[in-house]
């Protein structure tokens, strides 16, 4: 649910389906979401990877990476204006274009893995093994969840 909420808050995209009737929430972020006439739809999300930022960084994250077919986004061509200072504009780019952007190394690595998986005969299947990357001492470890 946090991934769906963050996607809406940061870029105005609804990982959702239309809802008949009125739903409400006391949470302001969900109030805006529900006011679009949609409810969250997690059915298309696939847990793809997890990574933890190395120790010693000013900000650390324990991040889960999800993938979603664009067809599962209710408003792919018309994002809701978010008035967020986190994202100024949405731009769709290819995997090759993304690798030329100034992105964290782990983000580039996950995008590389997604591109490889998408091109594989099986694609990205729900329930596939999830890679978990983290640092112990000076050595990166890679486990499977």
N, CA, C and O atoms as a DFTB+ gen file, in Angstrom:
580 C
 N C O
     1  1       0.825      -1.182       0.000
     2  2       0.000       0.000       0.000
     3  2       0.873       1.252       0.000
     4  3       0.524       2.257      -0.619
     5  1       2.009       1.190       0.695
     6  2       2.908       2.354       0.710
     7  2       3.419       2.662      -0.694
     8  3       3.549       3.830      -1.061
     9  1       3.712       1.627      -1.483
    10  2       4.187       1.846      -2.852
    11  2       3.112       2.519      -3.695
    12  3       3.417       3.408      -4.490
    13  1       1.876       2.111      -3.535
    14  2       0.760       2.703      -4.278
    15  2       0.575       4.157      -3.853
    16  3       0.404       5.036      -4.697
    17  1       0.611       4.410      -2.542
    18  2       0.444       5.772      -2.030
    19  2       1.581       6.675      -2.496
    20  3       1.337       7.793      -2.952
    21  1       2.817       6.201      -2.387
    22  2       3.967       7.003      -2.811
    23  2       3.940       7.291      -4.308
    24  3       4.284       8.395      -4.731
    25  1       3.537       6.320      -5.106
    26  2       3.447       6.530      -6.552
    27  2       2.439       7.632      -6.859
    28  3       2.671       8.462      -7.738
    29  1       1.330       7.640      -6.142
    30  2       0.332       8.689      -6.330
    31  2       0.843      10.034      -5.824
    32  3       0.733      11.041      -6.524
    33  1       1.403      10.060      -4.609
    34  2       1.860      11.319      -4.023
    35  2       2.983      11.959      -4.836
    36  3       3.003      13.177      -5.013
    37  1       3.907      11.154      -5.326
    38  2       5.089      11.698      -5.988
    39  2       4.884      11.992      -7.464
    40  3       5.405      12.987      -7.967
    41  1       4.138      11.152      -8.168
    42  2       4.003      11.358      -9.615
    43  2       2.562      11.397     -10.107
    44  3       2.328      11.576     -11.302
    45  1       1.593      11.233      -9.213
    46  2       0.197      11.369      -9.609
    47  2      -0.380      10.189     -10.373
    48  3      -1.444      10.308     -10.982
    49  1       0.308       9.049     -10.349
    50  2      -0.197       7.864     -11.048
    51  2      -0.989       6.979     -10.095
    52  3      -0.611       6.790      -8.939
    53  1      -2.085       6.447     -10.597
    54  2      -2.993       5.627      -9.800
    55  2      -2.815       4.142     -10.112
    56  3      -3.229       3.665     -11.169
    57  1      -2.208       3.435      -9.201
    58  2      -2.169       1.972      -9.279
    59  2      -3.480       1.557      -8.627
    60  3      -3.557       1.299      -7.426
    61  1      -4.515       1.504      -9.474
    62  2      -5.865       1.465      -8.916
    63  2      -6.873       0.984      -9.937
    64  3      -6.565       0.778     -11.111
    65  1      -8.094       0.812      -9.445
    66  2      -9.227       0.502     -10.309
    67  2     -10.370       1.416      -9.897
    68  3     -10.411       1.903      -8.767
    69  1     -11.293       1.644     -10.816
    70  2     -12.476       2.476     -10.532
    71  2     -13.277       1.857      -9.398
    72  3     -13.355       0.636      -9.263
    73  1     -13.860       2.711      -8.598
    74  2     -14.672       2.251      -7.471
    75  2     -16.054       2.867      -7.566
    76  3     -16.199       4.080      -7.712
    77  1     -17.058       2.024      -7.483
    78  2     -18.423       2.534      -7.403
    79  2     -18.727       2.816      -5.943
    80  3     -18.417       2.001      -5.074
    81  1     -19.322       3.945      -5.672
    82  2     -19.644       4.296      -4.289
    83  2     -18.558       5.166      -3.678
    84  3     -17.525       5.424      -4.297
    85  1     -18.807       5.612      -2.458
    86  2     -17.886       6.514      -1.771
    87  2     -17.098       5.762      -0.713
    88  3     -17.663       5.017       0.088
    89  1     -15.810       5.961      -0.719
    90  2     -14.951       5.476       0.350
    91  2     -14.313       6.692       0.993
    92  3     -14.190       7.743       0.364
    93  1     -13.912       6.550       2.234
    94  2     -13.266       7.676       2.896
    95  2     -12.088       7.187       3.716
    96  3     -11.936       5.995       3.986
    97  1     -11.269       8.135       4.097
    98  2     -10.105       7.853       4.926
    99  2      -9.815       9.083       5.771
   100  3     -10.104      10.205       5.353
   101  1      -9.257       8.887       6.935
   102  2      -8.841      10.028       7.761
   103  2      -7.477      10.542       7.326
   104  3      -7.092      11.653       7.689
   105  1      -6.746       9.751       6.558
   106  2      -5.416      10.127       6.105
   107  2      -5.522      11.059       4.895
   108  3      -6.130      10.691       3.890
   109  1      -4.935      12.271       4.976
   110  2      -5.052      13.222       3.857
   111  2      -4.537      12.675       2.523
   112  3      -5.125      12.960       1.480
   113  1      -3.461      11.902       2.537
   114  2      -2.929      11.347       1.285
   115  2      -3.939      10.408       0.650
   116  3      -4.135      10.442      -0.564
   117  1      -4.578       9.575       1.448
   118  2      -5.576       8.652       0.913
   119  2      -6.864       9.375       0.548
   120  3      -7.567       8.936      -0.362
   121  1      -7.196      10.469       1.227
   122  2      -8.375      11.250       0.860
   123  2      -8.264      11.734      -0.581
   124  3      -9.211      11.610      -1.357
   125  1      -7.103      12.285      -0.937
   126  2      -6.889      12.755      -2.320
   127  2      -6.974      11.599      -3.301
   128  3      -7.573      11.729      -4.368
   129  1      -6.383      10.478      -2.948
   130  2      -6.397       9.293      -3.805
   131  2      -7.845       8.852      -4.048
   132  3      -8.271       8.699      -5.193
   133  1      -8.587       8.653      -2.971
   134  2      -9.964       8.159      -3.071
   135  2     -10.879       9.151      -3.775
   136  3     -11.865       8.754      -4.395
   137  1     -10.559      10.442      -3.684
   138  2     -11.375      11.471      -4.341
   139  2     -11.330      11.347      -5.866
   140  3     -12.159      11.941      -6.555
   141  1     -10.380      10.589      -6.398
   142  2     -10.299      10.374      -7.850
   143  2     -11.340       9.365      -8.332
   144  3     -11.536       9.196      -9.536
   145  1     -12.010       8.692      -7.386
   146  2     -12.977       7.663      -7.758
   147  2     -12.337       6.299      -7.952
   148  3     -12.922       5.415      -8.578
   149  1     -11.145       6.130      -7.420
   150  2     -10.412       4.867      -7.542
   151  2     -10.073       4.312      -6.163
   152  3     -10.070       5.033      -5.166
   153  1      -9.792       3.031      -6.133
   154  2      -9.267       2.371      -4.933
   155  2      -7.977       1.655      -5.327
   156  3      -7.823       1.236      -6.474
   157  1      -7.057       1.516      -4.381
   158  2      -5.805       0.825      -4.689
   159  2      -6.060      -0.582      -5.221
   160  3      -6.979      -1.272      -4.782
   161  1      -5.229      -0.989      -6.172
   162  2      -5.311      -2.336      -6.723
   163  2      -3.897      -2.919      -6.741
   164  3      -3.072      -2.549      -7.577
   165  1      -3.638      -3.813      -5.829
   166  2      -2.306      -4.403      -5.683
   167  2      -2.099      -5.625      -6.578
   168  3      -1.001      -6.180      -6.615
   169  1      -3.121      -6.044      -7.288
   170  2      -3.056      -7.306      -8.015
   171  2      -1.982      -7.333      -9.099
   172  3      -1.502      -8.412      -9.445
   173  1      -1.596      -6.200      -9.639
   174  2      -0.590      -6.187     -10.691
   175  2       0.832      -5.995     -10.206
   176  3       1.773      -6.111     -10.991
   177  1       1.005      -5.700      -8.919
   178  2       2.351      -5.462      -8.380
   179  2       3.105      -6.776      -8.176
   180  3       2.559      -7.748      -7.654
   181  1       4.358      -6.784      -8.594
   182  2       5.228      -7.929      -8.350
   183  2       6.454      -7.450      -7.593
   184  3       7.159      -6.545      -8.041
   185  1       6.705      -8.065      -6.440
   186  2       7.894      -7.770      -5.634
   187  2       9.097      -8.277      -6.407
   188  3       9.195      -9.472      -6.687
   189  1      10.016      -7.382      -6.757
   190  2      11.115      -7.761      -7.636
   191  2      12.467      -7.832      -6.933
   192  3      13.260      -8.732      -7.212
   193  1      12.742      -6.890      -6.022
   194  2      14.061      -6.871      -5.370
   195  2      13.990      -6.069      -4.083
   196  3      13.049      -5.313      -3.843
   197  1      15.019      -6.258      -3.264
   198  2      15.167      -5.508      -2.024
   199  2      16.640      -5.137      -1.891
   200  3      17.516      -5.928      -2.240
   201  1      16.912      -3.934      -1.387
   202  2      18.296      -3.509      -1.163
   203  2      18.345      -2.586       0.043
   204  3      17.399      -1.848       0.317
   205  1      19.458      -2.639       0.757
   206  2      19.687      -1.763       1.904
   207  2      20.901      -0.899       1.595
   208  3      21.951      -1.401       1.194
   209  1      20.743       0.409       1.787
   210  2      21.837       1.348       1.580
   211  2      22.989       0.993       2.525
   212  3      22.750       0.628       3.676
   213  1      24.232       1.097       2.050
   214  2      25.375       0.762       2.915
   215  2      25.462       1.654       4.151
   216  3      25.031       2.807       4.123
   217  1      26.024       1.113       5.243
   218  2      26.234       1.914       6.448
   219  2      27.157       3.101       6.142
   220  3      27.959       3.057       5.209
   221  1      27.027       4.145       6.937
   222  2      27.901       5.300       6.788
   223  2      27.351       6.368       5.861
   224  3      27.924       7.453       5.763
   225  1      26.258       6.084       5.185
   226  2      25.645       7.090       4.319
   227  2      24.822       8.046       5.175
   228  3      24.317       7.658       6.228
   229  1      24.684       9.304       4.726
   230  2      23.891      10.253       5.524
   231  2      22.429       9.830       5.661
   232  3      21.802      10.069       6.693
   233  1      21.890       9.200       4.611
   234  2      20.518       8.681       4.651
   235  2      20.562       7.232       4.202
   236  3      21.162       6.898       3.180
   237  1      19.916       6.381       4.984
   238  2      19.887       4.959       4.640
   239  2      18.470       4.535       4.348
   240  3      17.511       5.054       4.918
   241  1      18.359       3.565       3.433
   242  2      17.048       3.063       3.031
   243  2      17.069       1.547       3.002
   244  3      18.062       0.932       2.614
   245  1      15.977       0.962       3.410
   246  2      15.721      -0.466       3.242
   247  2      14.575      -0.501       2.231
   248  3      13.407      -0.369       2.597
   249  1      14.921      -0.680       0.970
   250  2      13.985      -0.445      -0.119
   251  2      13.513      -1.732      -0.769
   252  3      14.296      -2.648      -1.017
   253  1      12.227      -1.780      -1.037
   254  2      11.634      -2.856      -1.832
   255  2      11.319      -2.276      -3.203
   256  3      10.764      -1.182      -3.305
   257  1      11.671      -3.002      -4.254
   258  2      11.418      -2.581      -5.622
   259  2      10.304      -3.456      -6.193
   260  3      10.382      -4.684      -6.153
   261  1       9.283      -2.816      -6.716
   262  2       8.155      -3.513      -7.322
   263  2       8.105      -3.192      -8.809
   264  3       8.553      -2.125      -9.232
   265  1       7.569      -4.099      -9.593
   266  2       7.318      -3.842     -11.012
   267  2       5.820      -3.988     -11.251
   268  3       5.104      -4.681     -10.527
   269  1       5.383      -3.296     -12.308
   270  2       3.965      -3.254     -12.621
   271  2       3.826      -2.996     -14.105
   272  3       4.481      -2.102     -14.641
   273  1       2.991      -3.756     -14.776
   274  2       2.704      -3.491     -16.175
   275  2       1.985      -2.146     -16.266
   276  3       1.095      -1.858     -15.466
   277  1       2.369      -1.333     -17.234
   278  2       1.771      -0.002     -17.386
   279  2       0.256      -0.062     -17.548
   280  3      -0.435       0.898     -17.211
   281  1      -0.270      -1.172     -18.057
   282  2      -1.711      -1.313     -18.218
   283  2      -2.471      -1.335     -16.905
   284  3      -3.689      -1.155     -16.891
   285  1      -1.770      -1.553     -15.802
   286  2      -2.412      -1.583     -14.485
   287  2      -2.491      -0.197     -13.851
   288  3      -3.018      -0.047     -12.749
   289  1      -1.970       0.812     -14.540
   290  2      -2.057       2.190     -14.041
   291  2      -3.319       2.818     -14.632
   292  3      -3.462       2.905     -15.851
   293  1      -4.217       3.247     -13.774
   294  2      -5.528       3.723     -14.216
   295  2      -5.461       5.015     -15.022
   296  3      -6.342       5.277     -15.841
   297  1      -4.437       5.820     -14.802
   298  2      -4.354       7.130     -15.462
   299  2      -2.981       7.347     -16.105
   300  3      -2.380       8.411     -15.953
   301  1      -2.501       6.354     -16.809
   302  2      -1.144       6.385     -17.364
   303  2      -0.886       7.622     -18.228
   304  3       0.227       8.147     -18.227
   305  1      -1.879       8.087     -18.952
   306  2      -1.694       9.232     -19.841
   307  2      -2.132      10.559     -19.238
   308  3      -2.000      11.605     -19.875
   309  1      -2.652      10.524     -18.018
   310  2      -3.118      11.774     -17.407
   311  2      -2.890      11.763     -15.893
   312  3      -3.843      11.654     -15.121
   313  1      -1.630      11.875     -15.470
   314  2      -1.345      11.875     -14.032
   315  2      -2.057      13.019     -13.321
   316  3      -2.272      14.088     -13.892
   317  1      -2.415      12.776     -12.078
   318  2      -3.026      13.801     -11.238
   319  2      -1.921      14.769     -10.828
   320  3      -0.827      14.340     -10.464
   321  1      -2.196      16.063     -10.884
   322  2      -1.219      17.047     -10.426
   323  2      -1.040      16.879      -8.927
   324  3      -2.010      16.928      -8.172
   325  1       0.202      16.681      -8.495
   326  2       0.449      16.373      -7.092
   327  2       0.898      17.562      -6.271
   328  3       0.830      17.517      -5.042
   329  1       1.354      18.627      -6.913
   330  2       1.889      19.795      -6.195
   331  2       2.947      19.363      -5.190
   332  3       3.045      19.919      -4.096
   333  1       3.733      18.371      -5.571
   334  2       4.786      17.840      -4.716
   335  2       6.109      18.475      -5.104
   336  3       6.350      18.758      -6.278
   337  1       6.961      18.697      -4.123
   338  2       8.286      19.215      -4.450
   339  2       9.273      18.078      -4.715
   340  3      10.453      18.324      -4.966
   341  1       8.792      16.833      -4.659
   342  2       9.667      15.693      -4.915
   343  2       9.878      15.451      -6.398
   344  3      10.952      15.010      -6.809
   345  1       8.857      15.738      -7.211
   346  2       8.924      15.441      -8.633
   347  2       8.345      16.619      -9.400
   348  3       7.217      17.042      -9.147
   349  1       9.119      17.141     -10.331
   350  2       8.646      18.284     -11.100
   351  2       7.916      17.867     -12.361
   352  3       6.953      18.518     -12.767
   353  1       8.367      16.778     -12.988
   354  2       7.783      16.373     -14.251
   355  2       7.997      14.872     -14.437
   356  3       9.002      14.321     -13.989
   357  1       7.056      14.226     -15.093
   358  2       7.199      12.800     -15.392
   359  2       7.704      12.673     -16.826
   360  3       7.178      13.302     -17.744
   361  1       8.713      11.863     -16.994
   362  2       9.223      11.555     -18.324
   363  2       9.395      10.051     -18.429
   364  3      10.040       9.435     -17.581
   365  1       8.825       9.461     -19.459
   366  2       9.009       8.032     -19.699
   367  2      10.272       7.872     -20.516
   368  3      10.451       8.544     -21.531
   369  1      11.140       6.993     -20.084
   370  2      12.404       6.756     -20.781
   371  2      12.611       5.260     -20.974
   372  3      12.016       4.441     -20.274
   373  1      13.459       4.921     -21.929
   374  2      13.819       3.520     -22.140
   375  2      14.826       3.107     -21.072
   376  3      15.354       3.944     -20.340
   377  1      15.080       1.817     -20.995
   378  2      16.104       1.341     -20.061
   379  2      17.459       1.953     -20.401
   380  3      18.188       2.370     -19.502
   381  1      17.801       2.011     -21.673
   382  2      19.083       2.603     -22.073
   383  2      19.167       4.067     -21.665
   384  3      20.204       4.516     -21.175
   385  1      18.090       4.812     -21.862
   386  2      18.083       6.225     -21.461
   387  2      18.204       6.364     -19.943
   388  3      18.884       7.267     -19.456
   389  1      17.556       5.484     -19.203
   390  2      17.616       5.536     -17.739
   391  2      19.042       5.333     -17.247
   392  3      19.459       5.965     -16.277
   393  1      19.789       4.465     -17.904
   394  2      21.169       4.198     -17.471
   395  2      22.087       5.390     -17.687
   396  3      23.153       5.462     -17.076
   397  1      21.698       6.324     -18.541
   398  2      22.502       7.530     -18.753
   399  2      22.122       8.655     -17.789
   400  3      22.776       9.698     -17.767
   401  1      21.074       8.452     -16.996
   402  2      20.639       9.459     -16.030
   403  2      21.477       9.378     -14.758
   404  3      22.113       8.360     -14.487
   405  1      21.470      10.446     -13.991
   406  2      22.179      10.487     -12.713
   407  2      21.305       9.824     -11.654
   408  3      20.576      10.497     -10.925
   409  1      21.385       8.509     -11.577
   410  2      20.592       7.715     -10.646
   411  2      21.523       6.993      -9.685
   412  3      22.680       6.744     -10.022
   413  1      21.042       6.653      -8.496
   414  2      21.856       5.844      -7.586
   415  2      22.246       4.522      -8.263
   416  3      21.491       3.982      -9.072
   417  1      23.417       4.020      -7.923
   418  2      23.910       2.775      -8.527
   419  2      22.934       1.624      -8.340
   420  3      22.737       0.830      -9.260
   421  1      22.318       1.518      -7.161
   422  2      21.403       0.403      -6.942
   423  2      20.186       0.519      -7.852
   424  3      19.671      -0.496      -8.321
   425  1      19.720       1.732      -8.106
   426  2      18.583       1.913      -9.008
   427  2      18.957       1.458     -10.410
   428  3      18.175       0.781     -11.078
   429  1      20.154       1.830     -10.856
   430  2      20.611       1.389     -12.180
   431  2      20.729      -0.134     -12.237
   432  3      20.385      -0.751     -13.246
   433  1      21.215      -0.735     -11.158
   434  2      21.346      -2.192     -11.112
   435  2      19.972      -2.861     -11.182
   436  3      19.797      -3.837     -11.913
   437  1      19.010      -2.351     -10.438
   438  2      17.662      -2.943     -10.459
   439  2      17.045      -2.769     -11.847
   440  3      16.417      -3.697     -12.357
   441  1      17.213      -1.601     -12.467
   442  2      16.694      -1.394     -13.822
   443  2      17.344      -2.353     -14.818
   444  3      16.681      -2.849     -15.728
   445  1      18.649      -2.614     -14.644
   446  2      19.334      -3.573     -15.518
   447  2      18.719      -4.963     -15.346
   448  3      18.497      -5.676     -16.325
   449  1      18.448      -5.338     -14.105
   450  2      17.851      -6.648     -13.835
   451  2      16.427      -6.747     -14.388
   452  3      16.024      -7.789     -14.904
   453  1      15.683      -5.667     -14.276
   454  2      14.316      -5.660     -14.823
   455  2      14.373      -5.820     -16.335
   456  3      13.623      -6.612     -16.905
   457  1      15.267      -5.064     -16.996
   458  2      15.391      -5.149     -18.456
   459  2      15.739      -6.571     -18.881
   460  3      15.188      -7.081     -19.856
   461  1      16.644      -7.205     -18.161
   462  2      17.027      -8.584     -18.464
   463  2      15.837      -9.525     -18.271
   464  3      15.580     -10.390     -19.108
   465  1      15.119      -9.350     -17.168
   466  2      13.975     -10.222     -16.883
   467  2      12.861     -10.038     -17.909
   468  3      12.247     -11.013     -18.342
   469  1      12.602      -8.800     -18.295
   470  2      11.549      -8.531     -19.281
   471  2      11.866      -9.212     -20.605
   472  3      10.967      -9.698     -21.291
   473  1      13.139      -9.247     -20.961
   474  2      13.554      -9.861     -22.225
   475  2      13.667     -11.382     -22.156
   476  3      13.859     -12.034     -23.182
   477  1      13.549     -11.954     -20.952
   478  2      13.669     -13.405     -20.829
   479  2      12.384     -14.080     -21.299
   480  3      11.330     -13.444     -21.337
   481  1      12.460     -15.357     -21.655
   482  2      11.254     -16.071     -22.132
   483  2      10.111     -16.084     -21.116
   484  3       8.944     -16.082     -21.507
   485  1      10.428     -16.097     -19.817
   486  2       9.380     -16.158     -18.802
   487  2       8.934     -14.784     -18.329
   488  3       7.908     -14.669     -17.659
   489  1       9.687     -13.734     -18.666
   490  2       9.337     -12.395     -18.211
   491  2       9.480     -12.288     -16.703
   492  3      10.294     -12.981     -16.093
   493  1       8.691     -11.425     -16.117
   494  2       8.705     -11.254     -14.662
   495  2       7.419     -11.882     -14.132
   496  3       6.332     -11.319     -14.267
   497  1       7.561     -13.030     -13.542
   498  2       6.393     -13.765     -13.062
   499  2       6.201     -13.543     -11.567
   500  3       7.167     -13.575     -10.805
   501  1       4.956     -13.316     -11.143
   502  2       4.700     -13.234      -9.706
   503  2       5.197     -14.499      -9.017
   504  3       5.050     -15.606      -9.536
   505  1       5.778     -14.318      -7.855
   506  2       6.287     -15.456      -7.114
   507  2       7.706     -15.858      -7.492
   508  3       8.253     -16.803      -6.924
   509  1       8.307     -15.149      -8.448
   510  2       9.700     -15.431      -8.807
   511  2      10.601     -15.075      -7.632
   512  3      10.225     -14.257      -6.793
   513  1      11.790     -15.682      -7.561
   514  2      12.715     -15.329      -6.478
   515  2      13.030     -13.834      -6.496
   516  3      13.120     -13.210      -7.553
   517  1      13.192     -13.286      -5.308
   518  2      13.472     -11.857      -5.146
   519  2      14.904     -11.694      -4.664
   520  3      15.292     -12.277      -3.652
   521  1      15.689     -10.902      -5.385
   522  2      17.063     -10.634      -4.970
   523  2      17.096      -9.639      -3.818
   524  3      16.327      -8.678      -3.795
   525  1      17.993      -9.877      -2.861
   526  2      18.167      -9.003      -1.693
   527  2      19.637      -8.654      -1.607
   528  3      20.477      -9.525      -1.381
   529  1      19.950      -7.380      -1.786
   530  2      21.344      -6.921      -1.825
   531  2      21.633      -6.035      -0.622
   532  3      20.867      -5.124      -0.309
   533  1      22.762      -6.315       0.058
   534  2      23.149      -5.533       1.227
   535  2      24.655      -5.683       1.437
   536  3      25.285      -6.578       0.873
   537  1      25.219      -4.800       2.252
   538  2      26.660      -4.763       2.487
   539  2      26.969      -5.297       3.869
   540  3      26.341      -4.907       4.853
   541  1      27.953      -6.202       3.938
   542  2      28.485      -6.657       5.215
   543  2      29.984      -6.361       5.164
   544  3      30.714      -6.905       4.335
   545  1      30.419      -5.489       6.067
   546  2      31.807      -5.039       5.992
   547  2      32.015      -4.279       4.701
   548  3      31.367      -3.261       4.459
   549  1      32.920      -4.774       3.868
   550  2      33.177      -4.140       2.567
   551  2      32.701      -5.009       1.403
   552  3      33.038      -4.762       0.246
   553  1      31.907      -6.033       1.737
   554  2      31.477      -6.980       0.720
   555  2      29.973      -6.909       0.504
   556  3      29.184      -7.014       1.443
   557  1      29.594      -6.727      -0.765
   558  2      28.174      -6.777      -1.098
   559  2      27.723      -8.222      -1.076
   560  3      28.385      -9.095      -1.637
   561  1      26.596      -8.475      -0.427
   562  2      25.994      -9.806      -0.398
   563  2      24.737      -9.781      -1.235
   564  3      24.044      -8.768      -1.328
   565  1      24.464     -10.899      -1.831
   566  2      23.240     -11.048      -2.618
   567  2      22.577     -12.335      -2.165
   568  3      23.114     -13.427      -2.353
   569  1      21.412     -12.194      -1.572
   570  2      20.628     -13.353      -1.143
   571  2      19.349     -13.403      -1.970
   572  3      19.014     -12.458      -2.684
   573  1      18.663     -14.496      -1.862
   574  2      17.370     -14.645      -2.504
   575  2      16.317     -14.781      -1.431
   576  3      16.452     -15.587      -0.510
   577  1      15.268     -13.993      -1.552
   578  2      14.168     -14.066      -0.561
   579  2      13.117     -15.045      -1.071
   580  3      12.105     -15.266      -0.406
